[in-house]
Structure formats: structure tokens, C-alpha cells
Amino acid sequence: MIASKDQEREVRSGRGSDRARDRRPPLSALRETRPERVICQSVRLMTAEFLFVSGDRIGMRRERRRLACHIRQIAMYVCHVALQMRMTTIGEGFGRDRSTVAHACAVVEDRRDDRDFDEFVSAIERIVVLAFGHFSEVAHD
């Protein structure tokens, strides 16, 4: 549905589709295969799947956002500790800043005082190391 007369004119003249096309990222950005990006996103997906296997799925929207944040923080921590990746590299892999990675590592480290959480993170660390080894080994292959 078209919201205004200006948008209707743009669609009829074909200008609206050009503007939408200009906003899309180039295909090269979508096919990005830098090793750190692939590894970081893979660790994030492994963390999410492991969490969903071991726990309940969260239904509320606010809780889903919080869960996504916790998953990303755990994945950043695991990349730093288990794979020995630099915080700058992890930040680039997740599309975040190095200081965000440092905060995530601090948050996860503080939460490791809880025995169940510590066992959960330790299990993810073991799985990720088995899957990827150390980042330096993967990056130089």
C-alpha cells in the first residue's frame, strides 16, 4: 500500500525502485567470506543451538532480544578465550567495536561464578575448539 501521493508518483515514474535499489548493500558485502567473520558467526550459531537444546525457547519479544544479546556475548567470549582471537578481530567479525567485545568478555566472566553457567560456557568452549582449533591455525591455512 502506498502511503502518500509523492510515493505514488515515485512508483509510477520508476524512481522509487531506484532509491530502494541504492539502499541495498552490494553483493560483495553479502558474500563476505573473511575467516574471522565466518568463524564468529559460526560460533554464535553454535552457541544459540546449544542453548536451545539445553534450555527452553523464549517466546516474549523482549526476552528474545535479551537472549540474542547474551548469545552474542557468550560467542564473543568463547572466540576470545577458546580460539585466542584478538578483540579487534572479534569486533570486526561480529560487526561491533573492540570495546563491545571487552564488555561482553567481562560480563561473561562475571557470570561464570554460577556453576551451571560455567559448565554451559565450558561445553561451548570445548565444542568450538574441536570444530575450529585455534584461530591462528584456521586463518593461515
C-alpha positions in Angstrom: 0.0 0.0 0.0 1.3 3.4 -0.9 1.3 5.9 1.9 1.4 9.3 0.1 0.8 10.9 -3.3 4.6 11.6 -3.6 5.4 7.9 -3.1 2.7 7.0 -5.6 4.3 9.4 -8.2 7.7 7.9 -7.5 6.5 4.4 -8.0 4.7 5.3 -11.3 7.8 7.1 -12.6 10.1 4.3 -11.6 12.2 6.5 -9.2 11.0 4.7 -6.1 12.6 1.4 -7.2 15.9 3.1 -7.9 16.1 4.5 -4.4 15.3 1.1 -2.9 18.0 -0.4 -5.1 20.6 2.2 -3.9 19.9 1.3 -0.3 20.7 -2.4 -0.7 24.3 -3.4 0.2 26.4 -4.6 -2.8 26.5 -8.3 -3.5 30.2 -8.4 -2.5 29.2 -7.4 1.1 26.6 -10.2 1.2 29.1 -12.8 0.1 31.8 -11.8 2.6 33.9 -14.8 3.4 36.6 -13.4 5.7 37.7 -16.2 8.0 37.1 -14.2 11.2 33.6 -13.3 10.1 32.7 -16.9 9.2 34.2 -18.2 12.5 32.5 -15.6 14.7 29.1 -16.2 13.1 29.6 -20.0 13.3 30.4 -19.7 17.0 27.3 -17.6 17.5 25.1 -20.1 15.8 26.7 -23.0 17.7 26.1 -21.1 21.0 22.4 -20.4 20.1 21.8 -24.0 19.0 23.4 -25.4 22.2 21.4 -23.0 24.3 18.1 -24.1 22.6 19.0 -27.7 23.0 19.7 -27.3 26.7 17.0 -24.8 27.6 13.5 -23.6 26.9 12.7 -21.4 23.9 11.8 -17.9 24.9 8.6 -16.5 23.5 8.3 -12.9 24.6 9.9 -10.3 22.3 11.8 -8.5 25.0 13.2 -11.8 26.2 14.2 -12.8 22.7 16.3 -9.6 22.3 17.9 -10.1 25.6 18.7 -13.8 24.7 20.2 -12.7 21.4 22.4 -10.3 23.3 23.5 -13.0 25.8 24.2 -15.4 22.9 26.4 -12.8 21.1 28.3 -12.0 24.4 29.0 -15.7 25.1 30.1 -16.2 21.5 32.4 -13.2 21.7 33.9 -14.5 24.9 34.4 -18.0 23.5 36.1 -16.6 20.4 38.5 -14.6 22.7 39.2 -17.3 25.3 39.0 -20.6 23.4 40.1 -19.6 19.9 42.5 -16.9 21.2 41.3 -14.3 18.8 42.1 -10.6 19.4 39.3 -8.4 20.5 39.7 -6.2 17.4 39.3 -9.2 15.1 36.3 -10.5 17.0 34.7 -7.0 16.8 35.2 -7.0 13.1 33.7 -10.5 12.9 30.6 -9.5 14.7 30.3 -6.0 13.2 31.0 -4.4 16.6 33.7 -2.4 18.3 36.6 -3.8 20.3 35.2 -2.2 23.4 31.9 -4.1 23.0 33.9 -7.3 22.9 35.7 -6.3 26.1 32.4 -5.6 27.8 31.0 -8.9 26.6 34.0 -10.8 28.0 33.7 -9.0 31.3 30.0 -9.8 31.6 30.5 -13.5 30.8 33.5 -13.8 33.1 31.4 -12.3 35.9 28.6 -14.7 35.2 30.9 -17.8 35.3 30.6 -17.7 39.1 27.3 -19.6 38.6 28.2 -23.3 38.3 25.6 -24.1 35.7 26.5 -21.2 33.5 30.2 -22.1 33.9 29.5 -25.6 32.7 27.5 -24.3 29.8 30.3 -22.0 28.7 32.9 -24.7 29.2 31.0 -27.1 27.0 30.7 -24.5 24.2 34.4 -23.8 24.5 35.2 -27.5 24.1 32.9 -27.8 21.1 34.3 -24.7 19.4 37.9 -25.7 19.9 37.1 -29.2 18.4 35.4 -27.5 15.5 37.9 -24.8 14.7 41.2 -25.4 16.6 42.8 -22.1 17.2 42.1 -19.1 15.0 45.7 -18.6 14.0 45.7 -22.1 12.6 42.5 -21.6 10.7 43.4 -18.1 9.4 46.8 -19.3 7.9 45.6 -22.4 6.1 
